[in-house]
Amino acid sequence: MVTRSATPVWRLWLAYAGLLLIALAIVARLYVLQVSDQERLRSWGEQISVRKEAVPAFRGSISDRNGQPLAMSTPGMSVAVDPSKAPPPGEWLSQVADAAGVDMNRLAVRFNDARDRRFMYIRRNMTPQQASRVMDLGVPGVTAIREARRFYPAGEATAHIVGFTDVDDRGREGLELAFDGFMSPKHGSRWVLVDRPQKAVRYLPGGESEAFGNDIQLTLDLDLQYATYKALKSAAIRTRSVAGSAVVIDAKTGEVLAAASFPSFNPNETRDRTPARTRPRFVADLFEPGSAIKPFTIALALEQGKLGLTEVIKTPKLFKVGRKTISDHRNYVELDPAGIIKKSSNVGTAKVALRLEPGDLADRLRLAGFSQDVGLSLPAEAAGRLPSPKRWSDIEQATLAYGYGLNANVLQLARAYTVFANDGEMRGIQLVRGLPPADPVRVFERGIAPKVLAMMGLVTEQGGTATQAKIPGYSSAGKTGTAIKAGVGGYSDESRRYDASFTGLFPASDPRLIISIVMHDPQGDQFYGGNTAAPAFADITREAARILNIRPDQAEPLVAKAAR
C-alpha cells in the first residue's frame, strides 16, 4: 500500500507569507489612495465627468419646384452657463457679454435671477464662430451646445409662404407651422467624458439615435416669385398703397407659381416680425372684388339664355334700382356684352343681373370657389363670405353682379378665373408637392367661358380699362376691379379708400398663367385697378415670359416696334 508523504512545513509558511504580502500591498495602496494622494485624486475627479449630450437632428427643408432652397437648417451653437459653477460675475461677465454680442447689463440681471438654477442660456442660435469666441475665454461653467439654425435664403420674397420657426426650432408661421410635425426632427443623445472646461475627452457607448425631419417641395418657381414680389413692391411704392397681394398660378394645373404680400419681412431677423408684416395677405386679407365679378355675371346670363351675345343694352350714366342709384363713369348710351366688360359698365351689368333668378348668381359664385377655402394649409387663410338672404332685393342682386356684398382673398379670385382658361372648369389649387389638389369643378357649360374670355381680351386693348396690362408681342385678357371700401356710414367716394385689382390670363390666346393683383388703399389720383394693379401685371408677365419661355403670340406689335 502506497501512502502520500506529508506537505513540507516550509511550503505552508511560504504560502502564508505570500498572502500576507498581498494583503500588505492592498493596504498600502488603499492608504495611498485615501490619504497621501487624496487631494490630487479629488482634483482629477473634479476635472473629469460624464454627461449626456444632445445630438441635434436637422429639421426638414423646404424647396421650390426646381430644388432651390427656401428654408434650410444650418449648424449652429448656443452658449449656456451653470451659475453654480461659474466664478463671481465681475471676473467674466463683461468679457462673455462682449464675445457673445449681448447686452452686459441684461445678462447680469438674468444671471442674478438664475443663481439658484443649474442652467441658463447666454445666447442662442449663434454661429460656430461666435460660440468659439465665448468658449476661448475658458470661463468655468460656460458650455457650448450644438443646435440647428434655420435659414431662409430668399428672405422677404418668400417669407409669407414659408413662415418661420422660433428659437426652439418650432414652426410659428406659414408652412413652417402648418407642417411642423412633418418637418420636425427627433434629436438623439450620447454619453461623453468631459474635462473641467467641459471639453469632450472621449465619447462613450450608449445613447439614442437621431432622426431627421421630412423635406417638402413646393410648386413655386423661385425666379418667378422674386419677379412677382418685386413688381408688387414697386406698385405699392408707386401708388403709395398701404398693402397689396399678388399671386401667379398655372392656368391648366392650378399650381401656385408665386404668391407675394406687401409689406413683407425678413424671416431671418426677429425684429421684423410684426403682425402687420407677417400677415400672408394673399390668403388672409378679404376685400370686395368689385368689377372683377362682372365676367361671371355675363357668363351666367349667356348660359341661361337671358342675354344674347350681340344684344345691345341701353346704358345711361344713371340707373335707378328701388331707392338706390347705380352709376357709370359716363353715359355709354348702349353696349353689347363685350362692351359692358370692356368699359366695365355697372349699369349694363346690373340690368343683366336683374334678368337672372334671385340667388342664381350667388350659387354660381359659390360653385366657383367664393366663400370656400383654397386649401393651401396656411393657418391664416380666410374663406370669405357670400350673401345668402332668404329674400333677395333687387339692389342686392344688382350690386352683387358687379362685386359688392361678397368678399374674397386674391388667391380665391385667381382660382375662380381658371374657369375662363379651361372652358368653364375650375381647377383646384396646389402649393405642396405630394398633396393632390381638389378635383376640377364644372362651373359653366362648355362653350360659354371662351366667349367671355374673348370679351376680357378687349379690356387690355385700346379703349379698355386695363391698357397698361399689355406687353408687346403678347395677348392678355382680364378684368379690372375698383371697389370703394365701406366705412361707418356705408359706401362713399369721400372716404377715398379703395381696393384696386386686376386679374388676368396670359397669354389670352392659350392661357398658361392666371395672375391676380390687389392694392389696398392706394393714395393720390391713381386708385383704379387699371392704373395701379394692371401695370404690375405687365411687369410680372414680362418676366414670366422670359422665365417660363412663353412664346409671343402677337407678332405684329414686335415687327412694328423693330421697324421704329
C-alpha positions as CSV (number, residue, x, y, z in Angstrom):
1,M,0.0,0.0,0.0
2,V,1.4,3.4,-1.1
3,T,1.0,6.4,1.3
4,R,1.3,10.1,0.5
5,S,4.1,12.0,2.1
6,A,3.2,15.0,4.2
7,T,3.5,18.5,2.8
8,P,6.7,20.2,3.9
9,V,6.0,22.8,6.6
10,W,8.2,25.4,4.8
11,R,5.8,25.4,1.8
12,L,2.9,26.3,4.1
13,W,4.8,29.2,5.6
14,L,5.8,30.4,2.1
15,A,2.1,30.5,1.1
16,Y,1.2,32.3,4.3
17,A,3.9,34.9,3.6
18,G,2.7,35.4,0.0
19,L,-0.8,36.1,1.2
20,L,0.5,38.4,3.8
21,L,2.4,40.4,1.3
22,I,-0.6,40.7,-1.0
23,A,-2.7,42.0,1.9
24,L,0.0,44.5,2.9
25,A,0.2,45.7,-0.8
26,I,-3.6,46.2,-0.8
27,V,-3.5,48.1,2.5
28,A,-0.6,50.2,1.2
29,R,-2.5,51.1,-2.0
30,L,-5.6,52.0,-0.1
31,Y,-3.5,54.2,2.1
32,V,-2.0,56.0,-0.9
33,L,-5.4,56.5,-2.5
34,Q,-7.3,57.5,0.6
35,V,-4.6,59.6,2.4
36,S,-1.4,60.6,0.6
37,D,-3.0,61.1,-2.9
38,Q,-6.4,62.3,-1.7
39,E,-6.1,65.9,-2.9
40,R,-4.6,65.0,-6.3
41,L,-7.3,62.4,-7.0
42,R,-10.1,64.7,-5.8
43,S,-8.8,67.4,-8.2
44,W,-8.6,64.9,-11.1
45,G,-12.1,63.7,-10.3
46,E,-13.5,67.2,-10.4
47,Q,-12.0,67.8,-13.8
48,I,-13.4,64.6,-15.4
49,S,-17.1,63.9,-15.5
50,V,-19.6,62.1,-17.7
51,R,-22.6,63.9,-19.1
52,K,-25.4,63.2,-21.5
53,E,-25.0,65.3,-24.6
54,A,-27.8,66.0,-27.1
55,V,-27.2,65.1,-30.7
56,P,-29.3,67.5,-32.8
57,A,-31.0,66.4,-35.9
58,F,-31.9,68.9,-38.7
59,R,-35.4,70.0,-39.4
60,G,-36.7,69.1,-42.9
61,S,-36.0,71.6,-45.7
62,I,-38.4,73.5,-48.0
63,S,-37.6,73.9,-51.6
64,D,-39.2,75.3,-54.8
65,R,-40.2,73.2,-57.8
66,N,-36.6,73.3,-59.1
67,G,-35.0,72.3,-55.9
68,Q,-33.9,75.8,-54.9
69,P,-33.8,76.0,-51.1
70,L,-36.4,78.2,-49.4
71,A,-35.9,77.1,-45.8
72,M,-32.9,75.1,-44.5
73,S,-31.2,74.2,-41.3
74,T,-27.5,75.0,-40.8
75,P,-25.1,74.1,-38.0
76,G,-25.5,76.5,-35.1
77,M,-24.5,76.8,-31.4
78,S,-25.9,78.1,-28.2
79,V,-23.9,79.2,-25.2
80,A,-25.1,78.5,-21.7
81,V,-23.8,78.7,-18.1
82,D,-24.2,76.7,-14.9
83,P,-24.4,79.5,-12.3
84,S,-23.4,77.1,-9.5
85,K,-20.0,76.5,-11.2
86,A,-19.3,80.0,-12.6
87,P,-16.9,82.4,-10.9
88,P,-18.2,85.7,-9.5
89,P,-19.7,87.8,-12.3
90,G,-17.2,90.5,-12.0
91,E,-14.5,88.1,-13.2
92,W,-16.0,87.1,-16.5
93,L,-19.4,88.6,-17.3
94,S,-18.3,91.6,-19.3
95,Q,-15.9,89.6,-21.5
96,V,-18.5,86.9,-22.2
97,A,-21.2,89.5,-23.0
98,D,-18.9,91.2,-25.5
99,A,-17.9,88.0,-27.1
100,A,-21.5,86.7,-27.3
101,G,-22.8,90.0,-28.6
102,V,-25.4,90.5,-25.8
103,D,-26.1,93.4,-23.5
104,M,-23.9,93.2,-20.4
105,N,-26.5,94.7,-18.1
106,R,-29.3,92.4,-19.2
107,L,-27.0,89.4,-18.9
108,A,-26.1,90.5,-15.4
109,V,-29.8,90.7,-14.4
110,R,-30.6,87.3,-15.9
111,F,-27.6,85.7,-14.2
112,N,-28.6,87.1,-10.8
113,D,-32.1,85.8,-11.3
114,A,-30.7,82.3,-12.2
115,R,-28.3,81.9,-9.3
116,D,-30.4,79.1,-7.8
117,R,-30.6,77.2,-11.1
118,R,-28.1,74.9,-12.8
119,F,-28.6,76.2,-16.3
120,M,-29.1,79.5,-18.1
121,Y,-28.7,80.4,-21.8
122,I,-26.3,83.2,-22.5
123,R,-27.3,83.4,-26.2
124,R,-29.0,81.0,-28.6
125,N,-28.8,80.5,-32.4
126,M,-25.2,81.6,-32.7
127,T,-22.8,80.7,-35.5
128,P,-20.0,78.3,-34.5
129,Q,-17.5,81.1,-34.9
130,Q,-19.4,83.3,-32.4
131,A,-19.7,80.5,-29.9
132,S,-15.9,79.8,-30.3
133,R,-15.1,83.3,-29.2
134,V,-17.0,82.8,-26.0
135,M,-15.5,79.3,-25.3
136,D,-12.0,80.6,-25.9
137,L,-12.3,82.7,-22.8
138,G,-12.2,79.4,-20.8
139,V,-14.8,80.5,-18.1
140,P,-15.7,77.6,-15.8
141,G,-19.3,76.6,-16.0
142,V,-19.8,78.0,-19.5
143,T,-20.7,75.4,-22.2
144,A,-21.4,75.4,-25.9
145,I,-24.4,73.4,-27.1
146,R,-24.8,72.3,-30.7
147,E,-28.1,73.3,-32.3
148,A,-29.6,73.9,-35.7
149,R,-30.1,77.4,-37.0
150,R,-33.0,78.0,-39.5
151,F,-32.0,80.0,-42.6
152,Y,-34.3,81.4,-45.3
153,P,-32.2,82.2,-48.4
154,A,-35.0,84.1,-50.3
155,G,-35.6,86.4,-47.4
156,E,-38.7,88.6,-47.6
157,A,-39.6,87.4,-51.1
158,T,-41.0,84.1,-49.8
159,A,-41.5,85.0,-46.1
160,H,-45.3,84.8,-46.1
161,I,-45.4,81.3,-47.7
162,V,-42.5,79.7,-45.8
163,G,-43.1,81.4,-42.5
164,F,-40.5,81.0,-39.7
165,T,-39.6,79.0,-36.6
166,D,-38.9,80.2,-33.1
167,V,-35.7,79.9,-31.1
168,D,-36.6,76.2,-30.2
169,D,-37.0,75.4,-34.0
170,R,-40.8,75.1,-33.8
171,G,-42.9,76.4,-36.6
172,R,-44.7,79.7,-35.8
173,E,-46.0,81.0,-39.1
174,G,-46.7,79.8,-42.7
175,L,-45.8,76.3,-43.9
176,E,-43.3,76.0,-41.0
177,L,-46.3,76.0,-38.7
178,A,-48.6,74.0,-41.0
179,F,-46.1,71.2,-41.4
180,D,-44.3,71.5,-38.1
181,G,-44.9,67.9,-37.1
182,F,-43.9,66.6,-40.5
183,M,-40.7,68.5,-40.7
184,S,-39.7,68.3,-37.0
185,P,-36.7,66.1,-36.3
186,K,-36.1,63.6,-33.4
187,H,-33.0,64.6,-31.6
188,G,-30.6,61.9,-30.3
189,S,-28.3,61.7,-27.4
190,R,-24.9,60.3,-26.4
191,W,-22.7,59.9,-23.3
192,V,-19.4,61.9,-23.3
193,L,-16.5,62.1,-21.0
194,V,-15.6,65.8,-20.4
195,D,-12.8,67.6,-18.7
196,R,-13.1,70.5,-16.3
197,P,-13.5,73.2,-19.1
198,Q,-16.3,70.9,-20.4
199,K,-14.4,69.8,-23.5
200,A,-15.0,66.3,-24.7
201,V,-12.3,63.8,-23.8
202,R,-14.0,60.8,-25.5
203,Y,-17.4,59.5,-26.3
204,L,-18.9,56.5,-24.5
205,P,-21.2,53.8,-25.7
206,G,-25.0,54.3,-25.3
207,G,-27.5,57.0,-26.1
208,E,-30.3,57.3,-28.7
209,S,-30.1,57.7,-32.5
210,E,-31.3,60.9,-34.1
211,A,-33.9,61.1,-36.9
212,F,-34.0,64.0,-39.4
213,G,-37.2,65.8,-40.3
214,N,-39.0,65.3,-43.7
215,D,-38.5,67.7,-46.6
216,I,-41.3,69.3,-48.6
217,Q,-41.2,70.6,-52.1
218,L,-43.4,73.4,-53.3
219,T,-44.9,74.2,-56.7
220,L,-43.3,77.7,-56.5
221,D,-40.8,78.9,-59.1
222,L,-38.3,81.0,-57.1
223,D,-37.3,83.1,-60.1
224,L,-41.0,84.0,-60.8
225,Q,-41.5,84.5,-57.0
226,Y,-38.8,87.1,-57.0
227,A,-40.2,88.9,-60.0
228,T,-43.7,88.9,-58.6
229,Y,-42.6,90.3,-55.2
230,K,-40.5,92.9,-57.0
231,A,-43.4,94.0,-59.2
232,L,-45.8,94.1,-56.2
233,K,-43.4,96.1,-54.0
234,S,-42.8,98.6,-56.9
235,A,-46.5,99.1,-57.5
236,A,-47.2,99.6,-53.8
237,I,-44.5,102.3,-53.5
238,R,-45.6,104.0,-56.8
239,T,-49.2,104.2,-55.7
240,R,-48.5,104.7,-52.0
241,S,-50.7,101.7,-51.2
242,V,-51.0,100.6,-47.6
243,A,-50.7,97.0,-48.6
244,G,-51.0,94.6,-51.5
245,S,-51.0,91.0,-52.7
246,A,-50.2,89.2,-55.9
247,V,-50.5,85.6,-57.0
248,V,-49.5,83.6,-60.1
249,I,-51.0,80.2,-60.8
250,D,-50.7,77.7,-63.6
251,A,-53.9,78.1,-65.6
252,K,-54.1,74.4,-66.5
253,T,-53.0,72.7,-63.3
254,G,-53.8,75.1,-60.5
255,E,-50.2,75.0,-59.2
256,V,-49.2,78.1,-57.3
257,L,-46.1,79.5,-59.0
258,A,-45.8,82.7,-57.0
259,A,-47.6,84.4,-54.1
260,A,-46.4,87.6,-52.5
261,S,-47.6,90.1,-49.9
262,F,-46.6,93.7,-49.2
263,P,-45.3,94.8,-46.7
264,S,-43.1,91.9,-46.1
265,F,-40.4,91.0,-43.5
266,N,-37.1,89.2,-43.4
267,P,-37.7,85.8,-41.6
268,N,-34.0,85.7,-40.6
269,E,-34.4,88.8,-38.4
270,T,-36.7,88.5,-35.4
271,R,-37.1,92.3,-35.1
272,D,-39.0,92.4,-38.5
273,R,-41.7,90.0,-37.3
274,T,-44.6,92.4,-36.5
275,P,-48.2,91.3,-37.2
276,A,-48.7,93.9,-40.0
277,R,-45.6,92.5,-41.8
278,T,-46.0,88.7,-41.1
279,R,-49.6,88.6,-42.4
280,P,-49.9,86.5,-45.6
281,R,-52.4,88.9,-47.2
282,F,-52.9,86.8,-50.4
283,V,-55.0,84.4,-48.3
284,A,-55.7,86.4,-45.1
285,D,-56.9,89.8,-46.4
286,L,-60.5,89.8,-47.7
287,F,-61.9,92.5,-50.0
288,E,-64.9,93.1,-52.2
289,P,-63.7,92.2,-55.7
290,G,-65.8,94.9,-57.4
291,S,-65.9,94.7,-61.2
292,A,-63.8,91.5,-61.3
293,I,-67.1,89.7,-60.8
294,K,-68.7,91.1,-63.9
295,P,-67.4,88.3,-66.2
296,F,-69.2,85.7,-64.1
297,T,-72.5,87.7,-64.3
298,I,-72.2,87.9,-68.1
299,A,-71.3,84.2,-68.4
300,L,-74.3,83.0,-66.3
301,A,-76.7,85.2,-68.3
302,L,-75.3,83.8,-71.6
303,E,-75.6,80.2,-70.3
304,Q,-79.2,80.6,-69.2
305,G,-80.2,82.3,-72.4
306,K,-81.1,85.6,-70.6
307,L,-78.6,87.5,-72.7
308,G,-77.7,87.4,-76.4
309,L,-74.1,87.5,-77.4
310,T,-74.6,90.5,-79.7
311,E,-77.6,92.0,-77.9
312,V,-77.4,95.8,-77.3
313,I,-78.4,97.1,-73.9
314,K,-79.2,100.7,-73.1
315,T,-76.6,102.0,-70.6
316,P,-77.2,105.6,-69.4
317,K,-74.9,107.1,-66.8
318,L,-77.5,106.6,-64.1
319,F,-79.8,103.7,-63.4
320,K,-82.3,103.7,-60.5
321,V,-83.0,100.4,-58.7
322,G,-85.6,101.0,-56.0
323,R,-84.4,104.0,-54.0
324,K,-80.8,103.4,-54.9
325,T,-79.0,104.8,-58.0
326,I,-76.3,102.8,-59.9
327,S,-73.9,104.9,-61.9
328,D,-71.2,104.6,-64.6
329,H,-68.3,107.0,-65.2
330,R,-70.1,108.4,-68.2
331,N,-73.1,107.8,-70.4
332,Y,-72.2,104.9,-72.7
333,V,-75.7,105.1,-74.3
334,E,-75.7,101.4,-75.3
335,L,-73.4,98.5,-75.1
336,D,-73.3,94.9,-76.1
337,P,-72.0,92.2,-73.6
338,A,-68.4,92.7,-74.8
339,G,-68.7,96.4,-74.4
340,I,-70.0,96.0,-70.9
341,I,-66.9,94.1,-70.0
342,K,-64.5,96.3,-71.9
343,K,-65.9,99.6,-70.4
344,S,-66.7,98.0,-67.0
345,S,-70.3,99.3,-67.0
346,N,-72.1,98.9,-63.7
347,V,-75.4,100.0,-65.3
348,G,-75.1,97.3,-68.0
349,T,-74.1,94.6,-65.6
350,A,-76.9,95.5,-63.2
351,K,-79.5,95.3,-66.0
352,V,-78.3,91.9,-67.0
353,A,-78.3,90.7,-63.3
354,L,-81.9,91.7,-62.8
355,R,-82.8,89.2,-65.6
356,L,-81.5,86.3,-63.5
357,E,-83.4,84.4,-60.9
358,P,-82.6,85.7,-57.4
359,G,-79.8,83.8,-55.8
360,D,-78.6,82.1,-59.0
361,L,-75.5,84.3,-59.3
362,A,-74.6,83.7,-55.6
363,D,-75.0,80.0,-56.1
364,R,-72.8,80.0,-59.2
365,L,-70.1,82.1,-57.5
366,R,-70.1,79.7,-54.6
367,L,-69.6,76.9,-57.1
368,A,-66.6,79.0,-58.5
369,G,-65.0,78.8,-55.0
370,F,-66.0,82.0,-53.4
371,S,-66.5,81.6,-49.6
372,Q,-64.7,78.3,-49.9
373,D,-61.2,77.6,-48.5
374,V,-58.5,77.4,-51.2
375,G,-56.8,74.6,-49.2
376,L,-53.2,75.8,-49.1
377,S,-52.8,74.6,-45.4
378,L,-51.7,78.1,-44.4
379,P,-53.0,78.8,-40.9
380,A,-54.1,82.4,-41.6
381,E,-56.3,81.6,-44.6
382,A,-59.7,83.3,-44.6
383,A,-62.6,81.8,-46.6
384,G,-64.6,85.0,-47.2
385,R,-68.4,85.2,-47.5
386,L,-71.2,85.3,-49.9
387,P,-74.6,86.8,-49.1
388,S,-77.4,84.3,-48.7
389,P,-80.5,86.3,-47.7
390,K,-83.8,84.5,-47.5
391,R,-85.3,87.0,-49.9
392,W,-83.1,88.9,-52.4
393,S,-83.9,92.6,-53.0
394,D,-83.3,94.0,-56.5
395,I,-80.4,96.2,-55.3
396,E,-78.7,93.3,-53.6
397,Q,-78.9,91.2,-56.8
398,A,-77.7,94.2,-58.9
399,T,-74.7,95.1,-56.7
400,L,-73.6,91.5,-56.3
401,A,-73.3,91.4,-60.1
402,Y,-70.5,94.0,-60.0
403,G,-68.7,92.7,-56.9
404,Y,-70.3,94.2,-53.8
405,G,-71.8,92.3,-50.9
406,L,-69.3,89.5,-51.0
407,N,-65.6,89.3,-50.1
408,A,-62.7,87.1,-51.1
409,N,-58.9,86.9,-50.9
410,V,-56.8,87.4,-54.0
411,L,-56.0,83.7,-54.4
412,Q,-59.7,82.8,-54.4
413,L,-60.2,85.3,-57.2
414,A,-57.3,83.8,-59.2
415,R,-58.7,80.2,-58.7
416,A,-62.2,81.3,-59.9
417,Y,-60.7,82.8,-63.1
418,T,-59.3,79.3,-64.1
419,V,-62.8,78.7,-65.4
420,F,-62.1,81.1,-68.3
421,A,-58.8,79.2,-69.2
422,N,-60.4,75.7,-69.1
423,D,-63.8,76.1,-70.9
424,G,-65.8,76.6,-67.8
425,E,-64.0,74.2,-65.5
426,M,-62.3,75.4,-62.3
427,R,-59.0,73.9,-61.2
428,G,-58.0,73.0,-57.7
429,I,-55.1,74.9,-56.1
430,Q,-51.8,73.1,-55.2
431,L,-48.8,74.5,-53.3
432,V,-47.1,71.5,-51.8
433,R,-46.0,68.7,-54.0
434,G,-47.4,65.3,-52.9
435,L,-50.7,66.8,-51.7
436,P,-53.2,66.4,-54.6
437,P,-55.4,69.4,-55.4
438,A,-59.1,69.3,-55.2
439,D,-60.9,67.7,-58.2
440,P,-61.9,70.1,-61.0
441,V,-65.4,71.6,-60.8
442,R,-67.5,72.5,-63.8
443,V,-68.9,76.0,-63.3
444,F,-70.2,76.9,-66.7
445,E,-71.4,74.8,-69.7
446,R,-68.9,74.2,-72.4
447,G,-68.6,77.0,-74.9
448,I,-69.6,79.8,-72.6
449,A,-66.2,80.6,-71.0
450,P,-64.3,81.1,-74.3
451,K,-66.8,83.7,-75.4
452,V,-66.3,85.7,-72.1
453,L,-62.5,85.2,-72.4
454,A,-62.6,86.9,-75.8
455,M,-64.6,89.8,-74.2
456,M,-61.9,90.1,-71.5
457,G,-59.3,90.3,-74.2
458,L,-60.8,93.7,-75.2
459,V,-60.1,95.1,-71.7
460,T,-56.4,95.4,-72.4
461,E,-56.9,96.8,-75.9
462,Q,-57.3,100.4,-76.8
463,G,-60.4,101.8,-75.1
464,G,-60.4,99.2,-72.4
465,T,-59.9,99.8,-68.7
466,A,-56.5,98.0,-68.5
467,T,-54.4,99.0,-71.4
468,Q,-51.4,99.2,-69.1
469,A,-51.6,95.5,-68.6
470,K,-50.5,94.7,-72.2
471,I,-46.9,94.0,-73.1
472,P,-45.6,93.9,-76.8
473,G,-45.9,90.6,-78.6
474,Y,-48.4,89.0,-76.3
475,S,-52.1,89.0,-75.9
476,S,-53.6,89.4,-72.5
477,A,-57.2,89.2,-71.1
478,G,-58.6,90.1,-67.8
479,K,-60.8,92.4,-65.7
480,T,-60.1,95.4,-63.5
481,G,-61.8,95.9,-60.2
482,T,-62.1,99.1,-58.2
483,A,-64.2,98.8,-55.1
484,I,-64.9,101.6,-52.6
485,K,-64.3,100.4,-49.1
486,A,-67.3,100.5,-46.8
487,G,-67.0,102.9,-43.8
488,V,-69.1,103.7,-40.8
489,G,-71.7,105.4,-43.0
490,G,-71.6,102.9,-45.8
491,Y,-70.0,103.3,-49.2
492,S,-68.8,106.8,-50.1
493,D,-66.3,108.2,-52.5
494,E,-65.5,110.8,-49.9
495,S,-63.7,108.2,-47.8
496,R,-61.1,107.9,-50.6
497,R,-60.4,104.3,-49.6
498,Y,-60.3,101.7,-52.4
499,D,-59.3,98.2,-53.2
500,A,-57.9,98.2,-56.7
501,S,-57.3,94.9,-58.6
502,F,-56.6,93.3,-61.9
503,T,-57.0,89.6,-62.6
504,G,-55.7,88.4,-65.9
505,L,-55.0,85.5,-68.2
506,F,-51.7,85.3,-70.1
507,P,-51.4,84.9,-73.0
508,A,-55.1,85.3,-73.9
509,S,-54.8,83.0,-77.0
510,D,-54.0,80.0,-74.9
511,P,-53.7,80.9,-71.2
512,R,-50.8,79.5,-69.3
513,L,-51.0,81.8,-66.3
514,I,-53.6,83.4,-64.1
515,I,-52.3,86.5,-62.3
516,S,-54.3,88.4,-59.7
517,I,-53.1,91.6,-58.0
518,V,-54.8,93.8,-55.5
519,M,-53.6,97.1,-54.0
520,H,-55.2,98.1,-50.7
521,D,-55.8,101.8,-50.0
522,P,-53.8,103.4,-52.9
523,Q,-53.3,107.1,-52.3
524,G,-53.4,110.0,-54.6
525,D,-55.1,110.1,-58.1
526,Q,-54.1,106.6,-59.0
527,F,-56.7,104.3,-57.3
528,Y,-58.3,102.4,-60.2
529,G,-57.4,98.8,-61.0
530,G,-56.3,99.9,-64.4
531,N,-53.5,102.2,-63.2
532,T,-52.5,100.6,-60.0
533,A,-52.6,96.8,-60.4
534,A,-52.6,96.5,-64.2
535,P,-49.0,97.9,-64.6
536,A,-47.8,95.3,-62.1
537,F,-49.5,92.6,-64.2
538,A,-47.4,93.8,-67.2
539,D,-44.2,93.7,-65.1
540,I,-44.9,90.1,-64.0
541,T,-45.9,88.8,-67.4
542,R,-42.8,90.4,-69.0
543,E,-40.6,88.4,-66.6
544,A,-42.8,85.3,-66.7
545,A,-42.5,85.1,-70.5
546,R,-38.7,85.0,-70.1
547,I,-38.5,82.7,-67.1
548,L,-41.1,80.2,-68.5
549,N,-40.1,80.5,-72.1
550,I,-43.6,81.6,-73.3
551,R,-43.5,82.3,-77.0
552,P,-45.0,85.5,-78.3
553,D,-48.5,85.1,-79.8
554,Q,-48.8,88.5,-81.4
555,A,-46.0,89.1,-83.9
556,E,-47.3,92.4,-85.4
557,P,-46.5,94.7,-82.4
558,L,-43.0,93.2,-82.3
559,V,-42.5,93.9,-86.0
560,A,-43.8,97.4,-85.6
561,K,-41.5,98.0,-82.6
562,A,-38.5,96.7,-84.6
563,A,-39.3,99.0,-87.5
564,R,-39.2,102.0,-85.3
